[in-house]
Structure formats: structure tokens, C-alpha cells
Amino acid sequence: MEKRCQNCKYKVYEQVDTKEVWPFCACKDKELRDITNKLRIELNKYQVQYHIRDDKEMSDDVLPSCQLVQSAYDILLDSRCDKYCVE
């Protein structure tokens, strides 16, 4: 599943990612964190090792990838993430 939103005001990149190929969600919304945490628990560890740390829950200073956030909304809620705008 390739779900990378364009022109998202929450999309950020690691400082070393000069080519901006791996976007992360900068939204600190608690609902968003809870949703991505729930998905993370259900996913295989191999699949999420490139998205977030291997913690039981994401802390406020950990940014989930855009794709993980989109997957959480799509799979768990069967809806689109309202934090993004796709063009």
C-alpha cells in the first residue's frame, strides 16, 4: 500500500533525509497516536521496524511515518485520515 500525501502540513523529514523520501507525521494529536499504536501492535515487527521504535507504545516525541498513519486509518477505521490533504 502506497499512501503518501502531498502538501500535508504535518509532513516532516529527518534532517539527514535531504532527498525527502521518508515523510513522517508531525501531528501530536492523541487520537492519531492511539490509532497508530493500535495498528503497530497488530502489524508484524518486520513491517514496522522502519516506521517507529520497538516500544509498546509511541511516546509523544516519536513520529510515525505517513504510511503507517494512513494504514491505521484505512485498516482500523475504514476511513481516510482527516489530518492530510491529498492532491
C-alpha positions in Angstrom: 0.0 0.0 0.0 1.5 3.3 -1.1 -0.2 6.2 0.7 2.0 9.3 0.8 0.1 12.5 0.9 1.2 15.6 -0.9 1.2 19.1 0.5 0.4 17.9 4.0 1.1 20.5 6.7 2.1 17.7 9.1 4.6 16.1 6.8 8.2 16.4 8.1 11.5 14.7 7.3 14.6 13.6 9.2 17.4 16.2 9.0 19.6 13.7 7.1 16.9 13.0 4.6 18.0 15.6 2.1 16.0 14.0 -0.7 12.8 14.0 1.3 12.0 10.3 0.6 10.7 9.2 4.0 7.9 11.5 5.3 6.8 11.5 8.9 3.7 12.8 10.6 4.4 15.7 12.9 0.8 15.9 14.3 0.9 15.3 18.0 -2.9 14.5 18.1 -3.5 11.9 20.8 -6.2 10.2 18.7 -3.7 9.8 15.9 -1.1 8.3 18.2 -3.6 5.9 19.7 -4.7 4.7 16.3 -1.2 4.2 15.0 -0.3 2.4 18.3 -3.2 0.0 17.8 -2.1 -0.7 14.2 1.6 -1.1 15.3 0.6 -3.8 17.7 -1.3 -5.7 15.0 1.5 -5.5 12.4 4.4 -7.8 12.1 7.6 -6.4 13.7 9.5 -6.7 10.4 6.9 -4.4 8.7 7.1 -1.7 11.3 10.8 -1.7 12.2 11.4 1.1 9.6 8.5 3.2 10.9 8.8 3.5 14.6 10.9 2.3 17.6 10.2 -1.1 19.1 8.3 0.3 22.1 4.9 -1.0 23.3 3.5 2.5 22.7 4.8 5.5 20.9 5.8 8.4 23.1 5.0 12.0 22.2 8.5 12.5 20.8 8.2 9.6 18.3 6.9 10.4 14.8 5.1 7.7 12.9 5.6 7.5 9.2 2.9 8.9 6.9 2.3 5.5 5.5 1.8 3.9 9.0 -0.7 6.7 9.9 -2.6 6.2 6.6 -2.6 2.4 7.1 -4.0 2.8 10.6 -6.9 4.9 9.4 -7.5 2.7 6.4 -7.3 -0.7 8.1 -8.6 0.0 11.6 -11.2 2.7 10.9 -12.0 2.1 7.2 -11.7 5.8 6.6 -9.3 8.4 5.3 -7.1 10.3 7.7 -8.5 13.8 8.2 -5.1 15.2 9.1 -4.0 15.1 5.5 -4.9 16.7 2.2 -4.2 14.8 -0.9 -4.0 16.5 -4.3 
